[in-house]
Amino acid sequence: HFYLLQPFEHVTIAACTGCTVVVGAVAGLLHVIDCEKTQVTSAVRRLLVSNSADVLHYIFTPSPPLLVGDTRNCQLAPYNTYYEGLREDL
């Protein structure tokens, strides 16, 4: 499990298998690449998922996610996390 509860400009999550990743607010792009059987939670401006399978995304985003490459069986769900300082990070 990875909990990165702070604001970021951009984030890349790469080559994770069987992980849970919670990221604070992302001002730009959250890129999930080459991941399998992983859960990702974040509030982001833009989500890009590339070549990933069986990934569950708990996402808050104002723009439609981009799913590219060999991306299979990925699910999108409502953002489901709160941490102290989240309102300021958004």
Sequence and secondary structure as in RCSB ss.txt:
>XXXX:A:sequence
HFYLLQPFEHVTIAACTGCTVVVGAVAGLLHVIDCEKTQVTSAVRRLLVSNSADVLHYIFTPSPPLLVGDTRNCQ
LAPYNTYYEGLREDL
>XXXX:A:secstr
 EEE S BS EEEES BS EEEE  EEEEEEEES EEEEEEEEEEEEEEES EEEEEEEE SS  EEESS BS E
EEE     TTHHHH 
